[in-house]
Amino acid sequence: MEKTFGSFIYKKRTQKHISLRGLANMIDVSPVYVSSMERGKRAAPTYPVLMKIANALILSEEEKTVMFDLAAKSKKSLSLAEDLLEYINGNEIVHKALRTAKKCNATDEDWQNFIDSISEK
């Protein structure tokens, strides 16, 4: 996984041979804004802008997940990746599952067993 949101965006942009100005135009922001993000001077943008970045850089689903997680980590306050936040908020049963896991001090092994179980479907 990339170390920072900015380094991830920079790497993907340069791999696709997209200029800083080109990406800025594609996502409707200023080149200064993109530069500030890439250099870690600005936290990740809002979810709609993240989706524009994902589309402009033609990110795979796995790359989007990495980008969302890094975006959340770039925020100064405690944050959760927007795609997860949207999923959690839209599913009351997920709230119950997370609270139960917290109450029972679910281990990494418990979570891995859960992941394996639902991945088989």
Steps between C-alpha positions, in 0.01 A plus 500: 500500500619852427609704802283807444198608302708757313776257403237253379334760276837624371614145417177406321490832310859470378457130412214603270710784355244759609635846576411678821306755296332221306374330815387834641294563186353149509376538858402870481750637754803726473849363433607658832235288675632178341858596580409571863328161531792314348750673728291429810428868563127439465288213625311286254196660335134409537357171378365644172848635413659169602267327255604744226865419578426126488331538162768731358778262606297193395557333838407137556266411787803399709676828424184694592493321835862595564427860397194522730695362795791737442258790457346425840846483659589839351230673706604671824200368689403137540351394170379194316525434128196655331397180322494315833323783677230498234460121532492503880252787519272331250486167685371487857606136536860607439474732800379207710782276372766759577363571847484127574857452379613789719311369805648152454849631421508322164850390409670517162433126473128557565489764227697281259257214560212739429666623181568144387142398576335778297757479221391142431153615395 
